[in-house]
Structures are given as structure tokens and as C-alpha cells.
Amino acid sequence: MPFSLQDSNPERQGTMRNTDRIIVLKLIDTSAKQSKTGSIDTRILTGDNKLHAKMDPTSCFWSLSYEHGFVPDPLKQQFTSFAMLLKFIKEYFRKRNIEVTEIID
């Protein structure tokens, strides 16, 4: 079930239990040059590729992966919680004119 970041119900945020979540991204300013996105696979903006946040069941660490290809080096790290992962990628993508719009659980 999709989770909108504009969802103001705090109880809804606690219902996400899936260990593989898809993060939906879009350009903030579509008139800006796309080269500002840096080394990001631009297919994640069109839906041709998807960014997954996955939790390793043995270590309980969260990491990122694309369905096709490899994530950039700054995204090749592990996080102790999904909230920390989300905070990091929001800032990382904001600097590249991209925003997180939805998380599909």
C-alpha cells in the first residue's frame, strides 16, 4: 500500500512492515538542467528503474539498490533504521533537484 509523505496521520507511518520498500522520486524543478542530478540513473524518475530500500533480515540494517544497475557510491551504505535511511536520501536527492514523493510498502 502506498504511503504518501504528505500523510499527516502518524499512526499510518508505523504500519509499514515490509522489508523491501520502493522509493518514488521526481524532479523538483523540471525547468532546471537534468545534468544537475549528477550520477543518478534518470530512469528512476520515469519509473523505468526503481529504487529499493531493503532490510537485511540477519543484521536488520537497511540498504539501497536499483532494480537495474548499481547505486552511486554515496548510497552504498547501511542504516540502522528506515527513518535514518529516509532522512539521508531526502537530503542527498534534494541537493540533486530530486524529491522523494512516495514510499510503496
VMD Tcl script that draws the C-alpha trace (Angstrom):
set ca {
  {0.00 0.00 0.00}
  {1.50 3.38 -0.96}
  {2.47 5.80 1.74}
  {2.30 9.47 0.85}
  {4.82 11.74 2.53}
  {2.02 14.28 2.91}
  {0.04 11.80 5.03}
  {-0.37 13.61 8.35}
  {-1.62 10.57 10.26}
  {1.33 9.49 12.48}
  {-0.27 6.09 13.13}
  {-0.07 5.28 9.41}
  {3.70 5.69 9.43}
  {4.03 2.91 11.99}
  {2.14 0.41 9.84}
  {4.91 -0.04 7.28}
  {6.22 -3.54 7.94}
  {7.61 -4.62 4.59}
  {11.38 -5.16 4.44}
  {11.51 -4.16 0.74}
  {10.14 -0.68 0.06}
  {10.13 1.17 -3.24}
  {11.05 4.85 -3.08}
  {9.41 7.02 -5.74}
  {11.31 10.12 -6.86}
  {10.60 13.10 -9.09}
  {12.34 16.29 -10.21}
  {11.64 19.32 -8.04}
  {12.24 21.93 -10.75}
  {11.56 20.44 -14.16}
  {12.89 23.53 -15.93}
  {16.35 23.06 -14.40}
  {19.04 21.21 -16.31}
  {18.87 17.47 -15.81}
  {22.65 17.32 -15.57}
  {22.18 18.74 -12.06}
  {21.04 15.27 -10.99}
  {24.66 14.12 -11.12}
  {25.40 10.42 -11.29}
  {21.78 9.44 -10.65}
  {20.16 6.95 -13.02}
  {17.48 9.18 -14.57}
  {15.30 6.12 -15.27}
  {14.24 6.22 -11.60}
  {12.46 9.49 -12.36}
  {10.44 7.97 -15.21}
  {9.60 4.67 -13.50}
  {11.75 2.55 -15.84}
  {14.00 1.72 -12.90}
  {13.07 1.59 -9.22}
  {15.00 2.45 -6.07}
  {14.52 -0.15 -3.32}
  {15.20 0.19 0.38}
  {15.77 -3.32 1.73}
  {16.32 -4.59 5.24}
  {18.72 -7.50 5.71}
  {16.85 -9.97 7.97}
  {20.01 -11.16 9.72}
  {21.60 -7.80 10.54}
  {18.44 -5.62 10.44}
  {20.42 -2.97 8.53}
  {18.76 -1.08 5.68}
  {20.46 -0.53 2.31}
  {19.56 0.79 -1.13}
  {19.55 -0.91 -4.51}
  {18.22 -0.34 -8.02}
  {16.24 -2.97 -9.89}
  {18.68 -2.48 -12.79}
  {22.27 -1.36 -12.27}
  {24.24 -0.14 -9.30}
  {23.59 2.72 -6.90}
  {26.14 5.57 -6.73}
  {28.90 5.20 -4.13}
  {27.38 7.66 -1.58}
  {24.27 5.45 -1.45}
  {26.27 2.25 -0.84}
  {25.98 2.30 2.90}
  {23.85 0.69 5.57}
  {21.46 2.34 8.01}
  {20.25 1.11 11.39}
  {16.67 2.25 10.74}
  {14.44 3.12 7.83}
  {13.92 6.60 9.29}
  {17.69 7.27 9.13}
  {17.85 5.96 5.56}
  {14.93 8.17 4.53}
  {16.46 11.26 6.17}
  {19.76 10.66 4.37}
  {18.28 10.09 0.91}
  {15.92 13.07 1.19}
  {18.91 15.34 1.76}
  {21.05 13.55 -0.85}
  {18.42 13.81 -3.58}
  {17.32 17.35 -2.59}
  {20.83 18.54 -3.47}
  {20.28 16.99 -6.92}
  {16.93 18.68 -7.59}
  {15.01 15.47 -6.81}
  {12.42 14.85 -4.11}
  {11.04 11.72 -2.50}
  {7.30 11.72 -3.25}
  {6.10 8.31 -2.15}
  {7.14 5.12 -0.43}
  {5.47 1.94 -1.60}
  {5.35 -0.66 1.14}
}
mol new
graphics top color blue
foreach p $ca { graphics top sphere $p radius 0.5 }
foreach p [lrange $ca 0 end-1] q [lrange $ca 1 end] { graphics top cylinder $p $q radius 0.2 }
display resetview
